[in-house]
């Protein structure tokens, strides 16, 4: 991990640059996949399973026997942990529901707004180097709570043609029944266009590799919404001498192990502290199962020495991290200054892993700087806000002249006439 000592502001963009996507090369692979799935449907999905997952599938769906076997394959301890996480995530997301808003803005003019579930949603659950059954909870729970009519879950099969048992178990636990053995860009294509077996959805959620990300962004051109643009996972830890270097190192490594293109950043006011953290990382790294991945990710990572809290927070907001851990003496002041971050973890005993799994907040968050303008997934992600208005005859008399003069000055006579014709009608009735 390279140490940057009080870098000038005009160098922040270059010094903290995230690993670049090879967009052109990726799209050259992704676009033909989308076309083939659109044209050939299920046939293309079976073919891609053989080509990319190296398995000849008999069916795109897990059997009832596979789903039942998934429960038996998990230890009681894991099932209990999933239940605890489920309870916390449900509780936090249920609290996000908002009541219908009804407001009489002037006599006779009533406006209202209510949440309506998106009817058909697709959930993409990675199953490659890390089978993310936790993401089933993070996406499935708010989808169920929102009342989405149809929930389609896609996850890649292994070489035996099976989806990881923890993914199957968790999906069944929260009531998802439409589970499809398909991964990669072809899964995004199937949910975008629909096939003989996979329903077309209105919005697609979930993390994935660069090919999945590119497919999601491309498919927005076909009328399908996505949760957010995304890149590799990342964390920024802001810590001072009050923090435990071993804790900080562990948090940085927890994100570095996600993938070789992940990025982790340490911001601190002490060169000595930064070196202690780096030493701890070197020691902890050797015990990790995914140490080779983490080592490559650390080559994209930086420790930044910033003397003042104010400038440190300016740099943090500039970077706009997916995960932000704050472990400094003046944590309240630092937290108050945050305006660009996906999710914030406060204090020495709040590891980022808590949000990834079980604290209750959602772990599907904006990466690659998109925290500047996107929120993480929440209950709101699965609903639309529809507004309504009802105007009484008296209300139209009150608001009508305002509408008429505004429409007339925008040179939209038909808009004005839609009001005028009603007001004339009301005058005749009065006579």
Secondary structure, DSSP 8 states (H G I E B T S, - for coil): -EEEES--GGGHHHHT------HHHHHHHHHHHHHHHHHHTHHHHHHHHHHHS----S-SS--HHHHHHHHHHS-HHHHHHHHHHHHHHHHHHHTT----EEEEEETTEEEEEEEEE-SEEEEE---SSS--HHHHHHHHHHHHHHT-SEEEEEE---TTS---HHHHHHHHHTT--EEEE--HHHHHHHHHH--SSS---SEEE----HHHHHHHHHHGGGT-EES----S-EEEEEE-TTS-HHHHHHHHHHHHTT-TT-EEEEEES-HHHHHHHHHHHHHHHTT-TTHHHHHHHHTT-EEEE-SSHHHHHHHHHHH--SEEEEESTTHHHHHHT--S-SEEEESTT--HHHHHHTSSS------TTGGGT-----GGGGEEEEEEEEE-HHHHHHHHHHHHHHHHHTT-HHHHHHHHHHHHHHHHHH-
